Each structure stands twice: as C-alpha cells, then as structure tokens.
Amino acid sequence: MSGSEMADVLVGGKHVREAVAHCVKTLSGVPSSRWGARAGDLEWTCWESLEHLADDLLTYALRFGLENPMDVPRVPLRLSSDRAAGPVNVIFGDAVAGPEGLLTAVEACGGLLASVVDSTAPDVLAPHVFGASDPEGFAAMGVAETLVHTYDIALGLERDGVPPDDLSRRALVRLFPDVPLTDDASSTLLWATGRIGSPERPRRTSWRWYGAPRPSR
C-alpha cells in the first residue's frame, strides 16, 4: 500500500465524531415509548443498546487517561446492570432526560474519545480484550461500535441505520484485515460483525476484530 493510500485509511478523532453525528441524526426524534423495543437481533432494548454504546466510547477514552495504560487491564469502576439480561455498564442514561438526553451523553462520550485519541502519542498502547491497540485502533473501534449499534437500534426503531460507506471502509481496513471488501463497504462491515448474511456469504455466528497497530501486522 502506498503512503498516500495509508494516509487515506487513517482513523482519528474526526471520524469518531462523524460516526457519532450519524448516530444522533439517525436516532433523534423517536418518542420515548418506542425505546423499549428490541435492538435488531440483540437481547437488549434500543435504550440499553444506546447506553452500551455510550459506555464503550467512554471506557475506550478512559484507557488513555492513564500515564501507563498497559499497566492497568481495566479502569476499576463499578459495573452494574438494570436487569439480568441487560448490558453491564459503568454509566447509564437519565430516564427523565429521555432518548434525546441519552443521545447527548453518547455525543459527549464520543467527543471525549475523539479528543483523547487525537492528543495521545500514536505509539502508546492500551489493553483490549482482542489485544493491545494504539489510539488509531481505539478510534476505529469507536467508529465500528457506533456504526453497528446505530444499525441495531435503528432496526428496532424502524429507522434507516445503514452505516456511511466511507466510515465503514475505514473501520474495515483498520480492524478487519481478514475480511475482503465485497459489494459496498457498509454491507461488508455489517456482514463482518455478524449483522447480515446472504446465500453467497452466510451470516457469521462469531467474529472479532484486530486492533494491533498496522506496522506490526
């Protein structure tokens, strides 16, 4: 890959913000009464899935708040869940503020991640369940999480949540080097994360991404 192509697929804070803006635009304006619907094929409701997204964005950002991130496997915040089958988070939305308030929380958490990855030295590593990654990797994870969970929630809310193609391509190139790009990047990302399938490309029942810094691959 040429230097110009490498620069073209970099993922940074700008792209995290763009993904979050897509989420907010897609999910805004839905009455509170509809947020108890199941989010796609997840066991969580649309509300719970959006809380989970905010939690992901926040905890990714917190990893780089430490002087030596690799020395701390997990920032030791108290985990809890509102129900047995719900997500286990460190943060939850204020029900009184409604879905627009929760979307504001997602925007704030995404903005924090965007600022952190852009201000952290590119060679700093932080732990993740799929292996240590750098700021660019965590930015790509934030983009991927935002795009696929927005898609899940949009299904439950009967909105069009198809991810933007450019952001999907960036997430694929950075996190899914094992996945060939077929058709458009949006559908490929949804397939790579087990959301959709076809006779030619059966739906995945298990998947992972690869956050290792690109030069080490």
C-alpha positions as semicolon CSV with decimal commas, in nm:
position;residue;x (nm);y (nm);z (nm)
1;M;0,000;0,000;0,000
2;S;0,142;0,339;-0,098
3;G;0,197;0,620;0,150
4;S;-0,098;0,813;0,011
5;E;-0,323;0,507;0,046
6;M;-0,208;0,455;0,405
7;A;-0,292;0,816;0,488
8;D;-0,631;0,775;0,325
9;V;-0,739;0,498;0,563
10;L;-0,616;0,651;0,888
11;V;-0,885;0,670;1,155
12;G;-0,884;0,955;1,404
13;G;-1,100;1,172;1,622
14;K;-1,267;1,335;1,322
15;H;-1,408;1,000;1,217
16;V;-1,530;0,917;1,567
17;R;-1,720;1,247;1,566
18;E;-1,863;1,174;1,220
19;A;-1,983;0,831;1,333
20;V;-2,147;0,977;1,642
21;A;-2,310;1,251;1,434
22;H;-2,455;0,977;1,211
23;C;-2,589;0,804;1,523
24;V;-2,751;1,119;1,660
25;K;-2,905;1,215;1,327
26;T;-3,038;0,863;1,266
27;L;-3,194;0,814;1,609
28;S;-3,317;1,161;1,704
29;G;-3,685;1,241;1,729
30;V;-3,815;0,896;1,826
31;P;-4,071;0,904;2,113
32;S;-3,961;0,758;2,446
33;S;-4,238;0,499;2,427
34;R;-4,063;0,320;2,139
35;W;-3,720;0,280;2,301
36;G;-3,821;-0,038;2,484
37;A;-3,822;-0,228;2,153
38;R;-3,556;-0,490;2,093
39;A;-3,249;-0,359;1,906
40;G;-3,220;-0,578;1,599
41;D;-3,117;-0,929;1,697
42;L;-2,964;-0,822;2,027
43;E;-3,112;-0,926;2,361
44;W;-3,106;-0,562;2,466
45;T;-3,363;-0,290;2,413
46;C;-3,287;0,011;2,197
47;W;-3,236;0,220;2,513
48;E;-2,999;-0,035;2,665
49;S;-2,804;-0,065;2,342
50;L;-2,753;0,311;2,327
51;E;-2,637;0,310;2,690
52;H;-2,392;0,033;2,597
53;L;-2,259;0,247;2,310
54;A;-2,203;0,545;2,539
55;D;-2,027;0,313;2,782
56;D;-1,798;0,178;2,510
57;L;-1,697;0,524;2,394
58;L;-1,630;0,643;2,748
59;T;-1,429;0,342;2,860
60;Y;-1,219;0,348;2,542
61;A;-1,131;0,710;2,618
62;L;-1,051;0,636;2,983
63;R;-0,780;0,388;2,885
64;F;-0,564;0,671;2,753
65;G;-0,617;0,888;3,061
66;L;-0,355;0,679;3,239
67;E;0,017;0,753;3,229
68;N;0,093;0,387;3,156
69;P;-0,225;0,231;3,009
70;M;-0,077;-0,117;2,967
71;D;-0,018;-0,142;3,344
72;V;-0,395;-0,136;3,411
73;P;-0,604;-0,413;3,244
74;R;-0,930;-0,232;3,326
75;V;-1,011;0,104;3,481
76;P;-1,167;-0,017;3,809
77;L;-1,510;0,145;3,800
78;R;-1,815;-0,024;3,948
79;L;-2,012;-0,227;3,695
80;S;-2,388;-0,276;3,718
81;S;-2,692;-0,370;3,514
82;D;-3,055;-0,261;3,532
83;R;-3,178;-0,616;3,463
84;A;-3,033;-0,965;3,439
85;A;-3,022;-0,978;3,058
86;G;-2,920;-0,615;3,013
87;P;-2,575;-0,477;2,939
88;V;-2,325;-0,432;3,220
89;N;-2,212;-0,069;3,219
90;V;-2,039;0,197;3,424
91;I;-2,273;0,473;3,303
92;F;-2,647;0,490;3,238
93;G;-2,876;0,746;3,083
94;D;-3,110;0,965;3,286
95;A;-3,462;0,839;3,210
96;V;-3,605;1,182;3,290
97;A;-3,395;1,336;3,010
98;G;-3,534;1,079;2,767
99;P;-3,372;0,949;2,449
100;E;-3,253;1,293;2,342
101;G;-3,067;1,318;2,671
102;L;-2,909;0,978;2,616
103;L;-2,804;1,080;2,266
104;T;-2,640;1,386;2,423
105;A;-2,448;1,151;2,652
106;V;-2,335;0,946;2,351
107;E;-2,220;1,263;2,176
108;A;-2,027;1,371;2,485
109;C;-1,859;1,032;2,526
110;G;-1,774;1,019;2,158
111;G;-1,629;1,369;2,172
112;L;-1,415;1,268;2,469
113;L;-1,279;0,965;2,280
114;A;-1,213;1,181;1,974
115;S;-1,016;1,434;2,177
116;V;-0,818;1,168;2,362
117;V;-0,709;0,968;2,057
118;D;-0,601;1,285;1,877
119;S;-0,396;1,409;2,174
120;T;-0,225;1,080;2,261
121;A;0,110;0,984;2,108
122;P;0,044;0,737;1,824
123;D;0,278;0,471;1,965
124;V;0,103;0,446;2,304
125;L;-0,074;0,115;2,358
126;A;-0,372;0,033;2,577
127;P;-0,526;-0,307;2,659
128;H;-0,835;-0,451;2,493
129;V;-0,997;-0,793;2,507
130;F;-0,887;-0,853;2,145
131;G;-0,530;-0,741;2,218
132;A;-0,342;-0,418;2,280
133;S;-0,409;-0,135;2,039
134;D;-0,298;0,220;1,968
135;P;-0,504;0,544;1,957
136;E;-0,589;0,489;1,591
137;G;-0,712;0,139;1,671
138;F;-0,934;0,263;1,951
139;A;-1,069;0,537;1,726
140;A;-1,157;0,268;1,471
141;M;-1,320;0,058;1,745
142;G;-1,527;0,359;1,846
143;V;-1,634;0,409;1,485
144;A;-1,721;0,041;1,439
145;E;-1,915;0,018;1,765
146;T;-2,107;0,334;1,681
147;L;-2,197;0,227;1,329
148;V;-2,311;-0,126;1,409
149;H;-2,504;-0,039;1,725
150;T;-2,673;0,252;1,548
151;Y;-2,778;-0,005;1,287
152;D;-2,910;-0,240;1,559
153;I;-3,107;0,035;1,729
154;A;-3,239;0,173;1,402
155;L;-3,386;-0,169;1,320
156;G;-3,580;-0,163;1,645
157;L;-3,695;0,195;1,590
158;E;-3,777;0,134;1,223
159;R;-3,523;0,387;1,100
160;D;-3,266;0,361;0,820
161;G;-2,942;0,290;1,002
162;V;-2,719;0,177;0,714
163;P;-2,366;0,298;0,802
164;P;-2,192;0,560;0,587
165;D;-1,967;0,391;0,332
166;D;-1,651;0,593;0,396
167;L;-1,656;0,533;0,772
168;S;-1,732;0,166;0,715
169;R;-1,433;0,134;0,483
170;R;-1,201;0,296;0,735
171;A;-1,318;0,062;1,011
172;L;-1,283;-0,242;0,786
173;V;-0,931;-0,159;0,668
174;R;-0,812;-0,084;1,020
175;L;-0,982;-0,363;1,216
176;F;-1,074;-0,641;0,970
177;P;-0,767;-0,717;0,755
178;D;-0,903;-1,072;0,713
179;V;-1,228;-0,954;0,552
180;P;-1,229;-0,892;0,175
181;L;-1,427;-0,588;0,070
182;T;-1,717;-0,705;-0,147
183;D;-2,011;-0,506;-0,275
184;D;-2,011;-0,184;-0,073
185;A;-1,818;-0,117;0,248
186;S;-2,136;-0,065;0,453
187;S;-2,278;-0,411;0,385
188;T;-1,933;-0,567;0,426
189;L;-1,897;-0,414;0,773
190;L;-2,244;-0,537;0,871
191;W;-2,152;-0,885;0,747
192;A;-1,812;-0,877;0,922
193;T;-1,985;-0,800;1,253
194;G;-2,250;-1,070;1,216
195;R;-2,542;-0,843;1,134
196;I;-2,639;-0,965;0,787
197;G;-2,579;-1,257;0,551
198;S;-2,666;-1,388;0,207
199;P;-2,660;-1,725;0,023
200;E;-2,320;-1,633;-0,120
201;R;-2,189;-1,505;0,215
202;P;-2,365;-1,677;0,510
203;R;-2,415;-1,476;0,823
204;R;-2,129;-1,500;1,071
205;T;-2,206;-1,661;1,406
206;S;-1,877;-1,548;1,561
207;W;-1,635;-1,271;1,474
208;R;-1,364;-1,046;1,611
209;W;-1,155;-0,751;1,501
210;Y;-0,779;-0,698;1,506
211;G;-0,668;-0,381;1,678
212;A;-0,292;-0,438;1,665
213;P;-0,105;-0,133;1,527
214;R;-0,082;-0,160;1,149
215;P;0,302;-0,154;1,124
216;S;0,318;-0,465;1,346
217;R;0,098;-0,676;1,119
